[in-house]
Amino acid sequence: MNDKAAKEGGDDAAAVEVAASALAAQGHATIRCHNCGSPIIGPYCAICGQERDTHRRSVWSLIGDLFEDIVSFDSRILRTGVALMAEPGEIATAFREGRPHRYVPALRLYFFVSLLFFVILSASGLAIMQFQMVATPEKVVHNAQGYFVVTPHPAAGEPTLMPISKAKAEEPGSKFAFSEETHFFSPVGAYHSDLSPEARAELLNYSDDGHPHTKAPADSWFEKKIMGAVNRLAADPAALNEPLTTWLPRVLFLLLPMSALLLMLFYIRKRKDFYFVDHLIFSLNMHSFVFIVLIVAVGVSQMWDESAVALGAL
């Protein structure tokens, strides 16, 4: 430290001593910094920057602080909610313009609303999605044009005719067309599989159009995984809920920087004005908005048609 810096440091310490003496004369309590011993006349030491509050307190004091925070209801929460739902981009703009303290920090907001969403699902016993496999019995007809599988229409209307080979038509056993009914935010166990053993056996050999293969599927690793998932869904419509709940937070967290990188590509010509962290803040708030919409959808789907709610949320 040179002589000039030492002199400035001594002047600062002297000024703090004078200010502390003036406050003490007016009846204000002053304490000494635990780090450098200088008087502290504010929340931080003017000499070394040590914080006055050591945050050491009893459990009851912590509970009191928490209760005070809840009752006071920081106005930032209200402003953040209004900005997030009614002013798209405002929070990211505020961060870029140097006024972020008006709103809840983007990362804290994301963690809070995402955690709240999954806690609600877990506590209420709801599944994000359930896939109920449905088997519709078919019959084979033969006419001058060939062999056809007749599938009854689910609603009133003409049945569906699907041409098949003679060899396939003459195979023993019942024939089915398969479809799935997707249910959003319904209680786990609300839907059950009604597939017969014959339908379940045939399900593991179906093609993308909902009708049986004309040959056995390949034994690839990918197809084995797909058939394993189909088999689990045939037994339990909520079989994929646990993997979804486990992997969805991880996937979304990985999507945050990817989304920011994509935005950065769109703004590549303005890279001097928009840093990566600006795009990351926008991405965090966008994902927070999605979680808030999902939380609302969870509640509304318990009262209205779940398919309509899912479409509205989308």
N, C-alpha and C positions, 0 to 999 in steps of 0.2 A: 504494500500500500504506500503510495507516495505522500508527500507532506500535504499537498492540497486536499486529497481524499481524506486524510486523517483529520485535517482541520474541519472539513465539512461534516465528518462524522461526529466530532466533538461539539460542533455548533448545534447539530440536530439533538444530541443527547442533552445539551444544556437547555435548549428550547423545550424539550419534553419535561425536564425537571421543573422549569418555571411554570409550565401549564399545569403540571400535577400539583404544585404548591398552591396555585390559584384555586384549583378545584377543591383541594383539601380545606382551604380557608373558607370556602363557601359551604362546607359541610358534606361534600361529595366524598364517598369512599374510593380510594385508589389502592391498587395492588401492584406488586412487583412481578415482572415477567419471570416465569419459571426458567426461561432459557438464558436470558442475558442479564436479568436483574434490574432492568430499567423500569420506571413507572409506566403502567398501561392506562391510558386515558380514553381508550376506545375499544372496539372489539378485537383489534390486533395491535401488537407491539409496533410502535413507530420506528424502532431501531432495527429489530431482527425479523419482524413479520410473524412472530409466534402468535397463534390464536389465543384469545383470552379464555374462551370456554374449552375446558379439557374434555368435555362430554362424559365425565365420570359422574354417574348418578345412580340412585337406587332404582329398583324395578318399579316401585310406585311412582317415582318421578317420570320414568319413561312412559308408563301407562297414562299419566296425566298429560304429558306432551302429545301423545297419540290422540287422546280425547279432544284436546284443544285444537289439533289440526283438523279433526273430523268436524267439530262444531263450527269452527271458523269458516270452513269451506272456501278455501283459497279461490279468489276471483279468477285466477289463471285457469282453473279447471273449466269454469263456465265459458270464458273467452275461447279456450281451446276447443271445446265442444261445438260452439257456434261456428268458429272458423273452419273446423274440420268438415262439418256437415253443410254449411251454407256458403263458404268462401273458399272454393278449391284453390290451392296454391298459396294461400295467405301465410300459412305457417312457414313454408319454405321461403317465401319472399321476405318475411320478417327476419328469418335467420340470415339471409343474404344481405339484408340492409342494416344489420347490426342491432336489431331490437328483439332478440329472442326471449327476453325475460317476461314478455307479456304472456307467453304460452308455456305449457308444460313441455319440457325437453322431449324431442322426437323419439329418442331411444327409450326413455322411461315410459312414454305413452304407449309405444309398441309393445313393450314387455308386459305392461299392465293389462291392456285390452286383450292380448293374445292369451295371457294366463287366465284372465277372467272367463274367456270363451271356453277354454278346456275345463276349467273348474266347474262351470255351469253344466257342461255335458256330463262330466263325471258324477257330480252330485245329484243330478236329475235322472241318471240312468238312461240318457238318450243316446242313440246312435247317429253318427253323421249321415250315413246312408245304409240302407238294407236292400238287398237284391233278392226278390222272391222269384224263384224259377217256376214257370208255369208250363205244363205239358198239355197240349190240345190233341185229343185222339184224332187220328186220320183213318181214312179207308181208301183202298185201292180200287179203281174202276178201270175197265178195259173197253175200248171201242175201236172203230176203224182207224183212228189216228194213233192209237198206241195205249200205253198204260199211264195212268195219272193218279196222283195222290190228291184226295179231296180233303181240304182243311176247312172246317166250319168257320164262318166269319164270327169274330167275337161279338159284334153288334148285329143288328138286323141287316141283312144284305146277302148277296150271292156268295157261295163258298169259293175258296181259292183252289184252282187246279194247278198242280205242279207235275210236269212230265218226268217219269223215271224209267229206268231200263226194265226190261222183262225179268232179268235175273234178280234185280232188287225187289221188284214187285212180288216175286215168288218166294222170297225169303220168309221163313217162318217167324212168328212173333208179331206183336202189335207195333204200330207205327205212330209216331207223335211228331208234332211241330212244337218247337220250343220258343218261348219268349220270356222276358223278364219284366217284373214290375218293380220300379225303383221307389223307395220310400225315404223321405228326408226327415231327420230330426224326430224320429218316432222312438218310443221306448224299446229297449232291447228285449226281445222275446215277444213283441207284439205280433210278429208274423212268423209263420211256421211253414215248413216244406210239406206239401201234400203229394209229392211225387211217389208213384208206385215203384216197386223194385224194377219192373220192366222199363218204365220211363227213365228211371235214374241210370240204368245200364246203357240205354240208348243215348242219353244225354252226353255221355263221355265220348261219343263218336259222332257229334253233330258238326255241321259246317256253318259258315257265316250266314247263310240264308235261312237258318233255322231248321234245316232238313238233314237227314242222315248222310254221312259220307258214302260214297260208292266204294271206297277202299279204306283200309285202316290208316289212321294218322301216323305220321312219322314219329320216331322216337327221339326227337331232338330235345335238348335241355329246356328250351323255351316252351315248347309245346307241352312237355311234362309239367312245367310250372303252371301253365294256363289250365291244363286239365285238372291239376291238383286244386287250383282255386275254384274251378267249376264244381268239383266234387264236394268241396267244403260248403259252397253256397247251396248246393242241392240238399245238404243236411241241415244247414243253419243260415238263414238269410242275413244274419248279422256277423257272419264269420270274418268279413273284411274290416269290421269296425275297429277292432283293436290295432291291426297294422296301420289303418288310416290315422287313428289317434296318435300312434307312436311316431309315424314318419312325417305326417303333415307339418308339424312345427319345424322339424329339421329342414324339410324341403323349402318351406316358405322363408326360413332364415337364410338359406343359401340363395334364394331368389332375390333377396334384398340387394346385395352387391351386383348381381347380374342385371337387375333392373336399372340400377344406377349407371352401370357401364353402357347399357343400351341407350339411356338418355344422353350420356356423354357423347355417344356417336352422333346423335341427332344435333347436338350443339357443338360439334367439332370446330366449326368456324368461329365460335364465341368462347373457345376454351380459356381465353384470358379473362373473360368476365364470369364464367361459371366453372368452379372447381368441382372435382369429383365429390367432395363432401356436400356441396349444394345439391347435387343429384341424389346423393344418399339420403339426405334429410327429406327430400320430396318422396323418395321411395318408401322410407319409413312411415311417413304420414299416409301414403296411399294404402299401404298394407294395414295400418291401423284403422283406416276407414273401412276396409273390407271386413275386418274382424267386428267392428261395430255393427255393420249391416248384418253379419251372421248372427250376432247376439240378438238383435231385434228379430231376425227371422226365426230363431229358436223359440222365442216367446210367442210370436204371432202364429207359428205353425201348430201350436197346441190348441188354437181356437178356430183356425180357418183351414181350408184345404191345403195340404202340404205341397202339392204339385204347383198350385197357383202361387204359393208363398215363395217356393224355390225359383219359379220363373220371374216373379217380381224382384227378388233379391238379385238375380242375375242381371 
